[in-house]
């Protein structure tokens, strides 16, 4: 089959690789009908994620048709059309029993990314996201093996196009969890740092939950204009505004917002000092977006972090967070918890995640899709790849 494989920083290729096969009784083999390039895929593309091996198949946002199923699969059958969550979760362990699916203790034989790990078990395995997270083959391919298929894959009813539901795999539940973690409700004020796909899904979710005022901070005018026109945000371009947090405070009666959402993560554009420290491996992540989020949030408010972080951070300003009494909620998304309800919102016409798509490309052009997305060319917001033809409807 054809699949997009990693070779080194900014070197990804569509190669011929062996077809996946059933390995465990609760596996299915999925024929992929649509797959997307995620913002967190760019961390891999830029060579920022360790434990990648040449030939690893990328991609964790995908959906398709069940082609084969192991003898232990009871929730799906051949021919079912499903969206697959990006986390691989058993459904039975301590954390899965609490609906904390991203913390599943049984699916990741890799080390995970915790630096001071002690004897803590690794969290859930992830599709296409390095051997830190289990080394599972991803879904930017014609076919993919889906382990633990009784837990997570969501059957999609007829009448919905792939592009309407594809983002249930990751960015829609990620944006929604970010808003829920921020305790966003009717009348809330929210600041979202980052107008990439997750930031846009967070804005859509905040509106769904009743937010009254949403600020969005980014550097790309085309993204900010889209967010303003689509979700009614108040755009702030940090290339034009020296201190976005100060402006947000001024516009909220000198208090700050109820919740800030950091949808940027560890590759935020930081200071010159932070850039040098990151290059020298003296810090794992830039703290720029987090510092802005802490500053922009009112006393007693919430900082919600869906953006990926790793290791230690220079200039975290934990004392400021303490003095303001802030609440922090963060982590990988428990996608399985939210997927059914979000599907209902899509069916009811209350969410339209597909509107962020700007590029439809065949899988064969995936490398170019990564380049366009990484460089923010052609006003790119989101790239959807289709192996073997147009998306199903």
Residue pairs with C-beta under 8 A, 6 or more apart in sequence:
1 16
1 17
1 18
1 19
1 20
1 141
1 142
1 143
2 14
2 15
2 16
2 17
2 141
2 142
2 363
2 364
2 387
3 14
3 15
3 17
3 57
3 137
3 140
3 141
3 142
4 12
4 13
4 14
4 15
4 57
4 58
4 59
4 138
4 140
4 141
4 363
4 366
4 367
4 385
5 12
5 13
5 14
5 15
5 17
5 54
5 55
5 56
5 57
5 58
6 12
6 44
6 52
6 53
6 54
6 55
6 56
6 57
6 58
7 13
7 54
7 55
8 47
8 54
9 45
9 46
9 47
10 45
10 46
10 47
10 371
10 374
12 45
12 58
12 366
12 367
12 370
13 367
14 363
14 364
14 366
14 367
15 55
17 55
17 57
17 141
19 143
20 29
20 137
20 143
20 144
20 145
21 29
21 145
22 28
22 29
22 68
22 69
22 70
22 145
23 145
23 147
24 70
24 72
24 147
25 70
25 71
25 72
25 73
26 70
26 72
26 73
26 147
26 148
26 149
26 150
27 69
27 70
27 73
27 145
27 146
27 147
27 149
28 66
28 67
28 68
28 69
28 70
28 73
28 76
28 145
28 146
28 149
28 153
29 66
29 67
29 68
29 69
29 143
29 144
29 145
29 146
30 62
30 63
30 64
30 65
30 66
30 67
30 82
30 84
30 139
30 143
30 144
30 145
30 146
31 64
31 65
31 66
31 67
31 142
31 143
32 62
32 63
32 64
32 139
32 141
32 142
32 143
32 144
32 387
33 63
33 64
33 65
33 81
33 162
33 386
33 387
33 388
33 391
33 392
34 62
34 63
34 64
34 162
34 163
34 166
34 384
34 385
34 386
34 391
34 392
35 59
35 61
35 62
35 63
35 139
35 140
35 141
35 166
35 363
35 384
35 385
35 386
35 387
36 59
36 61
36 62
36 166
36 167
36 169
36 171
36 382
36 383
36 384
36 385
37 59
37 61
37 140
37 366
37 369
37 370
37 373
37 382
37 383
37 385
38 60
38 61
38 170
38 171
38 197
39 171
39 196
39 197
39 198
40 60
40 129
40 265
40 308
41 58
41 59
41 60
41 128
41 370
42 267
42 370
42 373
42 374
43 49
43 265
43 266
43 267
43 308
44 52
44 58
44 129
44 130
45 370
45 374
46 267
46 374
48 266
48 267
49 129
49 130
49 132
50 130
50 132
51 110
51 111
51 130
51 131
51 132
51 135
52 130
52 131
53 131
53 135
56 128
56 130
56 131
56 135
56 137
56 138
57 128
57 137
57 138
57 140
57 141
57 144
58 128
58 138
58 140
59 127
59 128
59 138
59 139
59 140
59 141
60 86
60 126
60 127
60 128
60 129
60 138
60 139
60 169
60 170
61 86
61 139
61 166
61 167
61 169
61 170
61 171
62 84
62 127
62 138
62 139
62 140
62 144
62 166
62 169
63 81
63 82
63 83
63 84
63 156
63 162
63 165
63 166
63 168
63 169
64 81
64 82
64 84
64 139
64 144
65 79
65 80
65 81
65 82
65 392
66 76
66 77
66 78
66 79
66 80
66 81
66 82
67 78
67 143
68 78
69 76
69 77
69 78
69 149
70 149
72 150
73 149
73 150
74 150
75 149
75 150
75 151
75 153
76 82
76 149
76 150
76 153
76 155
80 155
81 155
81 156
81 392
82 153
82 154
82 155
82 156
83 153
83 154
83 156
83 165
83 166
83 168
83 169
83 339
84 127
84 139
84 144
84 146
84 152
84 153
84 169
85 101
85 152
85 153
85 154
85 168
85 169
85 170
85 173
85 335
85 336
85 339
86 126
86 127
86 129
86 169
86 170
86 333
86 335
87 101
87 102
87 104
87 124
87 125
87 126
87 152
87 332
87 333
87 334
87 335
87 336
88 104
88 107
88 108
88 124
88 125
88 126
88 127
88 134
88 136
88 147
88 148
88 152
89 96
89 101
89 102
89 104
89 107
89 124
89 148
89 151
89 152
89 336
90 96
90 104
90 105
90 106
90 107
90 148
90 151
91 101
91 148
91 150
91 151
91 152
92 106
93 104
93 105
93 106
94 105
95 101
95 103
95 104
95 105
96 104
96 151
99 334
99 336
99 337
100 334
101 124
101 151
101 152
101 334
101 335
101 336
101 337
102 123
102 124
102 331
102 332
102 333
102 334
102 335
103 123
103 124
103 331
103 332
103 334
104 123
104 124
104 125
105 121
105 122
105 123
107 124
107 125
107 134
107 147
107 148
108 122
108 123
108 124
108 125
108 126
108 133
108 134
109 122
109 125
109 134
109 135
110 122
110 125
110 130
110 131
110 132
110 133
110 134
110 135
111 117
111 122
111 132
112 122
112 123
112 132
112 133
113 132
113 310
113 311
114 120
114 122
115 284
115 311
115 312
122 133
123 332
124 133
124 332
125 133
125 134
125 136
125 147
126 133
126 134
126 136
126 332
127 136
127 137
127 138
127 139
127 144
128 136
128 137
128 138
128 139
128 140
129 136
129 138
136 147
137 144
137 145
138 144
140 363
140 366
140 385
141 363
141 387
142 363
142 387
142 388
146 153
151 336
152 335
152 336
152 339
154 168
154 339
154 340
154 343
156 165
156 343
157 347
160 346
160 347
160 393
161 354
161 391
161 392
161 393
162 391
162 392
162 393
163 354
163 357
163 384
163 391
164 346
164 352
164 353
164 354
165 343
165 346
166 353
166 354
166 384
167 197
167 201
167 353
167 354
168 335
168 339
168 342
168 343
168 346
168 353
169 335
170 333
170 335
171 197
171 198
171 201
171 353
172 201
172 204
172 205
172 342
172 351
172 353
173 333
173 334
173 335
173 337
173 338
173 339
173 342
174 198
174 201
174 202
174 306
174 333
174 335
175 198
175 199
175 200
175 201
175 202
175 203
175 204
175 205
175 263
175 306
176 201
176 202
176 205
176 208
176 338
176 342
177 306
177 333
177 334
177 338
178 198
178 202
178 205
178 261
178 263
178 304
178 305
178 306
179 190
179 202
179 205
179 206
179 208
179 209
179 211
179 259
179 261
179 304
180 205
180 209
181 302
181 304
181 306
181 329
181 330
182 188
182 190
182 206
182 258
182 259
182 260
182 261
182 302
182 303
182 304
182 329
183 258
183 259
183 302
184 190
184 205
184 206
184 209
184 210
184 211
184 258
184 259
185 209
185 210
185 211
186 209
186 210
186 211
186 212
187 210
187 211
187 212
188 206
188 209
188 210
188 211
188 212
188 213
188 258
188 259
189 211
189 212
189 213
189 214
189 215
189 252
189 257
189 258
189 259
190 206
190 211
190 213
190 214
190 215
190 257
190 258
190 259
190 260
190 261
191 214
191 215
191 216
191 217
191 245
191 248
191 257
191 259
191 260
191 261
191 293
191 296
191 297
192 199
192 202
192 203
192 206
192 214
192 215
192 216
192 217
192 233
192 260
192 261
192 263
193 199
193 217
193 218
193 244
193 260
193 261
193 262
193 263
193 264
193 268
193 289
193 292
193 293
194 217
194 218
194 262
194 263
194 264
194 265
194 289
194 307
195 216
195 217
195 218
195 220
195 223
195 224
195 226
195 227
195 235
196 218
196 223
196 263
196 264
196 381
197 356
197 381
197 382
198 263
198 306
198 307
199 216
199 218
199 227
199 261
199 263
199 264
200 223
200 226
200 227
200 230
200 231
200 356
200 381
201 353
201 356
202 261
202 263
202 306
203 214
203 216
203 227
203 230
203 231
203 233
204 230
204 231
204 351
204 352
204 353
205 351
206 214
206 231
206 261
207 214
207 231
207 232
208 345
208 350
208 351
213 234
213 252
213 257
214 231
214 232
214 233
214 234
215 233
215 234
215 236
215 244
215 248
215 251
215 257
215 296
216 224
216 227
216 228
216 231
216 233
216 234
216 235
216 236
217 236
217 237
217 238
217 244
217 292
218 224
218 227
218 235
218 236
218 237
218 238
219 237
219 238
219 239
219 269
220 376
221 237
222 379
223 376
223 381
224 233
224 235
224 236
224 237
225 235
226 356
226 381
227 233
227 235
228 234
228 235
230 355
234 251
236 244
236 247
236 248
238 244
241 247
244 292
244 296
245 256
245 292
245 293
245 295
245 296
246 295
248 256
248 257
248 296
249 255
249 256
249 295
249 296
252 298
255 298
255 299
256 295
256 296
256 297
256 298
256 299
256 301
257 296
257 297
257 298
257 301
258 297
258 298
258 301
258 302
259 297
259 301
259 302
259 303
259 304
260 292
260 293
260 294
260 296
260 297
260 301
260 302
260 303
260 304
261 293
261 304
261 305
261 306
262 289
262 290
262 293
262 303
262 304
262 305
262 306
262 307
263 306
263 307
264 289
264 307
265 285
265 289
265 307
265 308
265 309
266 284
266 285
266 286
266 307
266 308
266 309
266 310
266 311
267 286
268 285
268 286
268 287
268 288
268 289
268 290
268 307
269 286
269 288
270 278
270 286
270 287
270 288
270 314
271 288
271 315
273 314
274 283
274 286
274 287
274 288
274 314
274 315
275 286
277 283
277 314
278 284
278 285
278 286
282 314
283 311
283 312
283 313
283 314
284 309
284 310
284 311
284 312
284 313
285 309
285 310
285 311
285 312
285 313
286 313
286 314
287 313
287 314
287 315
287 316
287 317
289 307
290 303
290 305
290 313
290 316
291 315
291 316
291 317
293 303
293 305
294 303
294 317
294 320
294 321
294 324
294 326
295 320
297 303
297 324
297 326
298 324
299 324
299 325
299 326
300 324
300 325
300 326
300 327
301 324
301 326
301 327
302 326
302 327
302 328
302 329
303 321
303 326
303 327
303 328
303 329
304 328
304 329
304 330
305 328
305 329
305 330
305 331
306 330
306 333
309 330
321 328
342 351
345 351
346 352
346 353
356 381
356 382
357 381
357 382
357 383
357 384
358 378
358 379
358 380
358 381
358 382
358 383
359 369
359 372
359 373
359 378
359 380
359 382
359 383
359 384
360 383
360 384
360 386
360 391
361 368
361 369
361 383
361 384
361 385
361 386
362 385
362 386
362 387
363 385
363 386
363 387
363 388
365 385
366 385
369 383
369 385
370 383
371 377
372 378
372 380
372 383
373 380
373 382
373 383
384 391
